[in-house]
Amino acid sequence: MARRAKPCPLCESGIRQINYKDEHSLSRFMTEAGKIMPRRMTGMCARHQRQVGTAVKRARYLALVPYAHVYES
């Protein structure tokens, strides 16, 4: 049974470029552990998924978002 493809949330809202400085919008596409969510979970198109990956990596490098959350025991 084929799934119906859901539209890209960024294409629907008219966003052409993703800014790495906006950590609130980047956190929508990251898990609680700090990993980048896959396309099948977010429903993004390939272009925006690549942009999100690059933006998250740049934000991590500049310490705007963490690489990983600290696990407390």
N, C-alpha and C positions, 0 to 999 in steps of 0.2 A: 504494500500500500504506500503510495507516494504522499509525502507531506506537502502541504502548501507552503511555498516560500514566503516568509514574512518580509516586508520591506525594511530596508535599512533605516534605523531611527535617525541617523545623521543626514541622510539624503532627504528624508521627509521634512526635517526641520530646516533644510536649506543650508546646512553647514558645509562649506567647501574645504576649509583647512582646520586642523585641530591644533590648538595652541598648547605647548608643553607647560606654560606657566599657570594654566588654569587647573589646579589639582582637584578641584571639586568635580569638574566634568570628567577628568581622568579616572577618578575613584569609582565612577559608575561602571567602568570597564575593567576593574581589577577585583580580585577575590579578597576576602578578609586576610588571607595570608600574604597578600601583596603580589600575587601572580596576575598576569594578563589573561583575561577570559578569552576562550576560543570563539571563533565566528559562529559556531553552531549554537552557542549559548546566548550571544549578544544579538545575533541576526544582522550583523553589519555586512556591507559589501566588501569585496577584497581590497579596494582602494582605501576605504576608511579603516579597515583592520590594520593595514600596513602603516597608515599614518598614526593610529593609536599606539601601535607597538613602538614606533620610533619616538613618539612624544613621551611615552612612559619611560623609555630608556634614557632620554635626555633629562627628564625630571628626576629620575633616580640619580643620575650623575651629579646633578646640581643640588641634591639633597632636598628636593621639594616633596618627594614622596619616598617612603622607605623602600629598601630592597626587599626586606622581609620583616614581619612583625616578630617581636621577641616572644618566645614561648616561656611562660612562667610555670615552674613546677610546684 
